[in-house]
Amino acid sequence: MYNILICDDEKDIINALKIYLSAPDLTFYEAENGIEALNIIKTNEIHLMLLDIMMPKMNGIETLSKLREVSNIPVIMLSAKSEDTDKILGLNVGADDYITKPFNPIEVNARVRSALRRFFDFGGRNKQENVLSVGSVTLDDFTKTVTADGEEVTLTPKEFEILKLFMQTPGKVFSPKEIYEKIWEETLLAGCEKTVAVHIRHLREKIEINPNEPRHLKVIWGQGYKIE
């Protein structure tokens, strides 16, 4: 499953690209400007970005420049035919490719799949990006394994995703509502807080030496949970 971020200030362009790229293994995120895009990347695992050059608040070149300070994910620039100079600047700043408007659906698919293939299959991605470590807990998102104090532990898929959510931003407090809506991808319903609490308890039993006195997975009363 790949997460694709489409950043364009024209909603029609975003919708068209989602239609062109629609596939079971792709999930889409949307942003209308560079500021929104960078905030999405901070809190979500994005595997490729389609980035428009001309946008309000923060244009594509500025956005790409800031992105390259923290991430090497593939970026395909979206440009009009009249923006050749900006396309060259984008490639120099760190873009992987560009697509010219109006789009050819077959070309869009080919360029996105090629960029993903280069990144994941041919060494473009640093394998260590798959590995998260907090204290004595290590999570490998590529092999879907977790170790605690040097011992491999077996987690359910939901437990794994909850732990990954915490470990991607150590110290951040997630409310039960945030956890449920991110992991179950549903609006929080009455009683769902208990579902989250049960999963947290099971996680503690598997990764903590003493679940009653957790070193890593902490509850912040009245707010939620975090890992530290």
Buried (B, 14 or more C-beta within 10 A) or exposed (E): EBBBBBBBBBEEBBEBBBEBBEEEEBBBBBBBBBBBBBEBBEEEBBBBBBBBBBBEEBBBBBBBBBBBEEBBBBBBBBBBEEBEEBBEBBBEBBBBBBBBBEBEEEEBBEBBBBBBEBBBEEEBBEEEEEBBEBBBBBBBBEEEBBBBEEEEBEBEEBBBBBBBBBBBEBEBBBBBBBBBBBBBEEEBEEEBBEBBBEBBEBBBEBBBEEBEEBBBBBBEEEEBBBBE
